[in-house]
Amino acid sequence: MRYNLTEIQSLIRDRRSIKPLKISTRKVHREQIEAMIQAANWAPTHGYTEPWRFKVFSGQAMADLMQFNADLYKSKTSEEKFLPDTYNSFLERAKRVSYIIGVCMKRQESEVIPEVEEIIEVGCAVQNFSLVAAAYGLGCFWSTGGFAFSAEMHEYMKLAPKDKFLGFLYVGYPEGEWPEPTKRGIWMNKVEWLE
């Protein structure tokens, strides 16, 4: 065996999604983000298109991004459904986390590779990113809610027409203790063996 399988399986099980407002204000260092992106770069890639792209927001750029999100929520939500707490939660995120990473897919120009394969490849890259985050003791929350898939967000991210914005990664140390594992169903119930 080339690697310690027990450690790898433990790391996979220990990975956690921690919602932005459950992230502490403890600083995540740029070198840690760089190590996560380097791991993401080793995701499987059909045709070597390497479609994953990351936009790393910090400081004022991150505050501007969350203000944009809050304002987009306000402009697209009817008065009776608008929740001030939701609006304010966008602004609070920029005060808590060190970085917010925009996850994007760069579409192959020739479109020989099916789009769904490139989207899956980005998902694999995010999993690699998340595993390195867990190794650092960091949670990583992939958020696609709200207006992540809107034309306004596509434009804000300065993407080409066929590229896709696939959400935000919020990365940080959890408030308090490392969260308990979430439940998973029995893996054997999800497999059909065909011989």
C-alpha positions as CSV (number, residue, x, y, z in Angstrom):
1,M,0.0,0.0,0.0
2,R,1.4,3.4,-1.0
3,Y,-0.4,5.5,1.6
4,N,-1.9,5.1,5.0
5,L,-5.4,4.2,4.2
6,T,-6.6,4.6,7.8
7,E,-5.5,8.3,7.8
8,I,-7.0,9.0,4.4
9,Q,-10.4,7.5,5.4
10,S,-10.2,9.4,8.7
11,L,-9.6,12.7,6.8
12,I,-12.5,12.1,4.5
13,R,-14.8,11.4,7.4
14,D,-13.5,14.4,9.3
15,R,-14.2,16.9,6.6
16,R,-16.9,19.4,7.7
17,S,-19.2,22.0,6.2
18,I,-19.4,24.9,8.6
19,K,-21.9,27.6,7.8
20,P,-20.4,31.1,7.5
21,L,-22.0,32.4,10.7
22,K,-20.6,29.5,12.7
23,I,-17.0,30.3,11.6
24,S,-14.9,32.1,14.1
25,T,-13.0,35.3,13.4
26,R,-9.6,33.4,13.7
27,K,-7.5,34.3,10.7
28,V,-6.9,31.8,7.9
29,H,-3.6,32.4,6.2
30,R,-3.1,33.0,2.5
31,E,-0.6,30.1,2.4
32,Q,-3.4,27.8,3.6
33,I,-5.7,28.9,0.8
34,E,-2.9,28.5,-1.7
35,A,-2.3,24.9,-0.5
36,M,-6.1,24.2,-0.8
37,I,-6.1,25.5,-4.4
38,Q,-3.0,23.6,-5.3
39,A,-4.8,20.4,-4.1
40,A,-7.9,21.4,-6.1
41,N,-5.7,21.6,-9.2
42,W,-5.1,17.9,-9.1
43,A,-8.7,17.0,-9.6
44,P,-9.6,14.5,-12.4
45,T,-10.0,16.3,-15.8
46,H,-11.3,14.7,-18.9
47,G,-9.5,16.0,-21.9
48,Y,-7.2,18.0,-19.6
49,T,-9.6,21.0,-19.8
50,E,-8.9,21.8,-16.1
51,P,-12.1,23.9,-15.9
52,W,-11.9,24.9,-12.3
53,R,-11.4,28.6,-11.6
54,F,-11.3,30.3,-8.2
55,K,-11.8,34.0,-7.4
56,V,-10.4,34.6,-3.9
57,F,-12.0,37.6,-2.1
58,S,-10.6,39.2,1.0
59,G,-10.6,42.6,2.7
60,Q,-12.5,45.3,0.9
61,A,-13.2,43.1,-2.1
62,M,-14.9,40.6,0.2
63,A,-16.9,43.3,1.9
64,D,-18.0,44.7,-1.5
65,L,-19.0,41.2,-2.7
66,M,-21.2,40.6,0.4
67,Q,-22.8,44.1,0.0
68,F,-23.5,43.1,-3.6
69,N,-25.1,39.9,-2.4
70,A,-27.2,41.7,0.2
71,D,-28.3,44.3,-2.3
72,L,-29.1,41.6,-4.9
73,Y,-31.2,39.8,-2.3
74,K,-33.1,43.0,-1.5
75,S,-33.7,43.9,-5.1
76,K,-35.0,40.5,-6.1
77,T,-37.1,39.7,-3.0
78,S,-40.7,41.0,-2.7
79,E,-41.4,43.3,0.2
80,E,-43.5,40.7,2.0
81,K,-40.8,38.0,1.7
82,F,-37.8,40.3,2.5
83,L,-36.1,39.4,5.8
84,P,-33.8,41.9,7.3
85,D,-31.9,39.1,9.1
86,T,-31.1,37.5,5.8
87,Y,-29.9,40.8,4.4
88,N,-27.7,41.4,7.4
89,S,-26.3,37.9,7.4
90,F,-24.6,38.6,4.1
91,L,-22.9,41.6,5.6
92,E,-21.9,39.7,8.7
93,R,-20.2,37.0,6.7
94,A,-17.6,39.5,5.5
95,K,-16.8,40.4,9.1
96,R,-16.2,36.8,10.2
97,V,-14.3,34.9,7.5
98,S,-10.9,35.7,6.2
99,Y,-11.6,34.7,2.6
100,I,-14.6,33.9,0.4
101,I,-13.8,31.9,-2.7
102,G,-15.9,32.2,-5.8
103,V,-16.1,28.8,-7.6
104,C,-16.3,29.0,-11.3
105,M,-16.2,26.7,-14.3
106,K,-14.3,27.8,-17.5
107,R,-16.1,26.2,-20.4
108,Q,-14.0,24.5,-23.0
109,E,-14.1,26.6,-26.1
110,S,-14.6,23.7,-28.5
111,E,-17.3,22.2,-26.3
112,V,-16.1,18.7,-27.2
113,I,-16.2,17.7,-23.5
114,P,-19.9,17.7,-22.3
115,E,-20.6,20.6,-20.0
116,V,-21.8,18.3,-17.2
117,E,-18.4,16.6,-17.1
118,E,-16.7,20.0,-16.6
119,I,-19.1,20.8,-13.8
120,I,-18.3,17.4,-12.1
121,E,-14.6,18.1,-12.5
122,V,-15.1,21.4,-10.6
123,G,-16.9,19.5,-7.9
124,C,-13.9,17.1,-7.6
125,A,-11.6,20.1,-7.3
126,V,-13.8,21.5,-4.5
127,Q,-13.6,18.1,-2.7
128,N,-9.8,18.2,-2.9
129,F,-9.9,21.8,-1.6
130,S,-12.2,20.7,1.3
131,L,-10.0,17.8,2.3
132,V,-6.9,20.0,2.7
133,A,-9.1,22.5,4.6
134,A,-10.0,19.6,7.0
135,A,-6.3,18.6,7.4
136,Y,-5.7,22.2,8.6
137,G,-8.7,22.0,11.0
138,L,-10.7,24.3,8.8
139,G,-14.3,24.0,7.8
140,C,-15.4,24.7,4.2
141,F,-18.9,25.5,3.3
142,W,-20.0,25.5,-0.4
143,S,-23.0,27.8,-0.8
144,T,-25.0,27.9,-4.0
145,G,-28.1,29.5,-2.5
146,G,-29.7,32.8,-3.1
147,F,-28.8,34.3,-6.5
148,A,-25.6,32.5,-7.1
149,F,-26.8,31.4,-10.5
150,S,-28.2,34.8,-11.5
151,A,-27.2,36.8,-14.6
152,E,-26.1,39.6,-12.2
153,M,-23.7,37.3,-10.3
154,H,-22.3,36.0,-13.6
155,E,-21.6,39.5,-14.7
156,Y,-20.2,40.5,-11.2
157,M,-17.7,37.6,-11.5
158,K,-16.7,38.8,-15.0
159,L,-17.3,35.4,-16.7
160,A,-17.5,34.6,-20.4
161,P,-21.0,33.8,-21.7
162,K,-20.5,30.0,-21.5
163,D,-18.6,29.9,-18.2
164,K,-20.6,29.1,-15.0
165,F,-20.5,30.5,-11.5
166,L,-21.0,27.5,-9.1
167,G,-21.2,29.2,-5.7
168,F,-19.1,30.4,-2.8
169,L,-16.6,28.6,-0.5
170,Y,-16.6,30.0,3.0
171,V,-13.5,28.8,4.8
172,G,-12.6,29.1,8.4
173,Y,-12.0,27.7,11.9
174,P,-15.2,26.7,13.6
175,E,-16.5,28.5,16.7
176,G,-15.9,26.2,19.6
177,E,-15.2,22.5,19.2
178,W,-14.8,20.6,15.9
179,P,-18.4,19.7,14.9
180,E,-19.6,16.1,15.4
181,P,-19.9,14.0,12.3
182,T,-23.1,14.2,10.4
183,K,-25.1,11.0,9.8
184,R,-24.7,9.0,6.6
185,G,-26.8,6.0,5.5
186,I,-25.2,2.6,5.3
187,W,-23.0,2.5,2.2
188,M,-24.0,-1.0,1.3
189,N,-27.6,0.2,0.8
190,K,-26.3,2.5,-2.0
191,V,-24.5,-0.1,-4.1
192,E,-25.8,-2.7,-6.6
193,W,-23.2,-5.4,-7.4
194,L,-23.5,-6.7,-10.9
195,E,-21.4,-9.8,-11.7
